[in-house]
Amino acid sequence: MKNLYIAIDTGKHTTKAIAKINNEIVKIKFRTKVKKVNNLGVDITPGSFLVNFLGETFLIGDMLSESACNFDITKCNEEHIISIYTAICRIMDKLKIDSEIPNIYLVVNTPINIYKNKELKDEYKYFIESPNKILTLLVNSKSYSFKIASVTLCPEAVGPIYINSRIYKENKVCVIDIGSLNSTFCTYNNLVPQLDSMVVANAGINILRAKISEKLTSDYGIMINDDDIEQILKDGYLKISGQIISKSKQEIESMLMKHVITILNYGKSRGISYNNTDIIFTGGGSILLKKYILLQCPNALIAEDAQFSNCLSYLKILEIKNGKK
C-alpha cells in the first residue's frame, strides 16, 4: 500500500486538508455543512459533495444553508467524521490515487479543551480511527478506499510556529486562533507550548454573527437568517429590498472592533501577557478581522496562510513523527 500523510483541520465553518507530494503542497477546502439526505435528484454543483458511507447518504458543502452547520462544542459527531473522510477522498482525487488503497497517516486538529484532557482526547482519537479496516466511500458517484494507519491529534492555535521554527525557536510567541465557534490561545517559549496559556474563549466568528444579526434585527425591524448574515459580513453592510443601508456599515464595523477587543481582553483575564511577545493571529476569523486586529495590535502578525497555517504545522509534526524529515 502507498503511504499518504495528510493534515486535516476540520473547523465548524470550513474543513481544510493538505498533503505533500514531491515537496509540493496539495490543498483542499470545503464548507463543513453536512446534511443527511435520501433520494436526492438534483445535480451536485462545484463545492458540494454527495457522499455515501455505510449505507447512508450525506450532502456536504456550498449547496446547503448556513443552518446546516453544527456548532456543538464536541467533534465526536457524524458531521466531523464524514468531513474528515471526505477530505481524505478529495486529497486522493487531487493526487489521482484511484488504482490502489493507500495507508493514511493522519493528523487532525483538536480543540484545546479536548487536547488537555486525556480521556476526551482518547475518545476523539478512537472516534476517528478504524484499525485494520478498509474504509470505502462514494463521493459524487466515484468510489474511494483507504486505510487509516495512524491518527495524531494536535492542538489548535499552533499557526506557523513549526513551519517557521527557525524564526520562533528562541522567541516567546502568543498564537491566537480565531475560529467559527471559539478563539483559542497558546503561548510558546522556545517552541514549547505553555500549558497554563492554553485557553479557549467563547468568541468565535459565529458568536459575532449572532450579535450582528440581533443588532440589525432590532434596529431595522427585519428578520435576518444565517445565510443573510454570511452575505452581510462579506459585503460589510445591510441591504434591504435592494437598497444599501449606509448607516449599517458603521454599526457593523463598530461590532467587529468590539469583538477583537473582547478576544484580547479575554486573554489578559486568563493571565496571558502580550509583553515581550510576538503575537500571531491565525484561523479564518483573523482574515475577516484583519483590519481591526491591526488597529488594536499594529505589530501583530496575521499568519500568511491563515486558514491553512495550522495544517502546515501539523504536517510538519507528522513528518517528524514518522521520520520523514
Residue pairs with C-beta under 8 A, 6 or more apart in sequence:
1 100
1 101
1 102
1 103
1 147
2 97
2 100
2 102
2 103
3 102
3 103
3 105
3 149
4 19
4 91
4 92
4 95
4 97
4 102
4 103
4 104
4 105
4 146
5 19
5 20
5 105
5 107
5 315
5 318
5 319
5 322
5 324
6 17
6 18
6 19
6 87
6 88
6 91
6 104
6 105
6 106
6 107
6 315
7 17
7 18
7 19
7 106
7 107
7 108
7 311
7 312
7 314
7 315
7 318
8 15
8 16
8 17
8 84
8 87
8 88
8 106
8 107
8 108
8 109
8 311
8 314
9 15
9 16
9 17
9 108
9 109
9 308
9 310
9 311
9 314
10 16
10 32
10 75
10 80
10 83
10 84
10 87
10 108
10 109
11 32
11 109
11 179
11 180
11 283
11 284
12 32
12 69
12 70
12 71
12 179
12 180
12 181
12 204
12 206
13 31
13 32
13 69
13 179
13 180
13 205
13 206
13 284
14 29
14 30
14 31
14 32
14 180
14 284
14 307
15 29
15 30
15 31
15 32
15 83
15 84
15 86
15 87
16 27
16 28
16 29
16 87
16 307
16 308
16 310
16 311
17 27
17 28
17 29
17 87
17 88
17 90
17 91
17 311
18 25
18 26
18 27
18 28
18 91
18 308
18 311
18 312
18 315
19 25
19 26
19 91
19 95
19 315
20 26
20 315
20 319
21 95
25 312
26 91
26 94
26 95
27 308
27 311
28 87
28 90
28 91
28 94
29 307
29 308
30 47
30 48
30 49
30 60
30 61
30 62
30 83
30 86
30 87
30 90
31 47
31 60
31 61
31 62
31 64
32 60
32 69
32 70
32 79
32 80
32 83
33 60
33 61
33 62
33 64
33 65
33 66
33 68
33 69
34 58
34 59
34 60
34 64
34 68
34 70
34 78
34 79
34 82
34 83
35 58
35 59
35 64
35 68
36 56
36 57
36 58
36 78
37 50
37 57
37 58
37 59
38 57
40 50
40 57
40 59
42 63
44 50
44 59
44 63
44 140
45 62
45 63
46 62
47 61
47 62
47 63
48 59
48 60
48 61
48 62
48 63
48 64
49 59
49 60
49 61
49 86
49 90
49 139
49 140
50 57
50 58
50 59
50 60
50 139
50 140
50 141
51 57
51 58
51 59
51 60
51 82
51 85
51 86
51 137
51 138
51 139
52 58
52 137
52 138
53 82
53 85
53 135
53 136
53 137
53 138
58 78
58 82
60 82
60 83
60 86
65 226
65 227
66 225
66 226
66 227
66 229
66 230
67 225
67 226
69 180
69 206
69 226
70 77
70 79
70 80
71 180
71 181
71 206
73 111
73 113
73 181
75 110
75 111
75 114
75 124
76 123
76 124
76 127
81 127
81 128
84 106
84 108
84 128
85 135
85 137
86 137
86 139
88 104
88 106
88 144
88 146
89 137
89 139
89 144
89 146
90 139
92 98
92 102
92 144
92 146
93 139
93 142
93 144
98 142
98 144
101 134
101 145
101 146
101 147
102 146
102 147
103 146
103 147
103 149
104 146
104 147
104 148
104 149
105 149
105 150
105 152
105 318
105 322
106 128
106 148
106 150
106 151
106 152
107 151
107 152
107 153
107 154
107 314
107 315
107 317
107 318
108 128
108 151
108 152
108 153
108 154
108 314
109 154
109 155
109 156
109 310
109 311
109 314
110 121
110 124
110 153
110 154
110 155
110 156
111 155
111 156
111 182
111 184
111 200
112 155
112 156
112 157
112 184
112 186
112 198
112 199
112 200
113 120
113 200
114 120
114 121
114 124
115 121
115 153
115 154
115 155
115 156
115 198
116 195
116 198
121 153
124 153
125 151
125 153
128 148
128 151
129 148
129 151
130 147
130 148
131 148
132 147
133 147
133 148
134 145
134 146
134 147
135 145
135 146
135 147
135 148
136 143
136 144
136 145
137 143
137 144
138 144
152 314
152 317
152 318
152 321
154 310
154 313
154 314
154 317
155 184
155 186
155 193
155 198
156 177
156 179
156 184
156 186
156 310
157 175
157 176
157 177
157 184
157 185
157 186
157 198
157 282
157 310
158 175
158 177
158 186
158 309
158 310
158 313
158 314
159 175
159 177
159 280
159 282
159 303
159 309
159 310
159 313
160 280
160 282
160 303
160 304
160 305
160 309
160 312
160 313
161 168
161 173
161 175
161 188
161 191
161 280
161 313
162 191
162 313
162 316
162 317
163 309
163 312
163 313
163 316
165 191
165 316
168 188
168 191
168 278
169 190
169 191
170 190
171 188
171 190
171 278
172 187
172 188
172 189
172 276
172 277
172 278
173 187
173 188
173 277
173 278
173 279
173 280
174 185
174 186
174 187
174 188
174 197
174 267
174 272
174 274
174 277
174 278
174 279
174 280
175 185
175 186
175 187
175 188
175 280
175 281
175 282
176 183
176 184
176 185
176 263
176 267
176 279
176 280
176 281
176 282
176 286
177 183
177 184
177 185
177 186
177 281
177 282
177 283
177 286
177 310
178 203
178 204
178 205
178 263
178 281
178 282
178 283
178 284
178 285
178 286
178 289
179 204
179 205
179 283
179 284
179 285
180 204
180 205
180 206
180 284
180 285
181 202
181 204
181 206
181 207
182 200
182 201
182 202
182 203
182 204
183 200
183 201
183 203
183 204
183 263
183 266
183 283
183 285
184 198
184 199
184 200
184 201
185 197
185 198
185 199
185 200
185 201
185 266
185 267
185 270
185 272
186 193
186 194
186 197
186 198
187 193
187 194
187 197
187 272
187 277
188 194
196 271
197 271
197 272
199 266
199 267
199 270
199 272
201 262
201 263
201 266
201 267
203 259
203 262
203 263
203 266
204 285
205 284
205 285
205 288
207 259
208 255
208 256
208 259
209 226
209 229
209 230
209 233
211 255
211 259
212 229
212 232
212 233
212 252
212 255
213 224
213 228
213 229
215 251
215 255
216 222
216 224
216 232
216 238
216 248
216 251
217 223
217 224
219 248
219 251
220 238
220 240
220 245
220 248
222 240
224 232
232 238
232 252
233 252
233 288
236 249
236 252
236 253
237 244
237 245
237 246
237 248
237 249
237 252
238 244
238 245
238 248
238 252
239 245
253 292
256 288
256 289
256 291
256 292
257 292
257 295
257 296
259 289
259 292
260 289
260 292
260 293
260 295
260 296
261 296
264 274
264 296
264 297
267 274
268 274
274 297
278 301
279 297
279 299
279 300
279 301
280 300
280 301
280 302
280 303
281 289
281 290
281 293
281 300
281 301
281 302
281 303
281 306
282 302
282 303
282 306
282 309
282 310
283 306
283 307
283 310
284 306
284 307
286 293
286 302
286 303
286 306
287 302
287 306
287 307
290 302
293 300
293 302
294 300
294 302
303 309
305 312
316 325
319 325
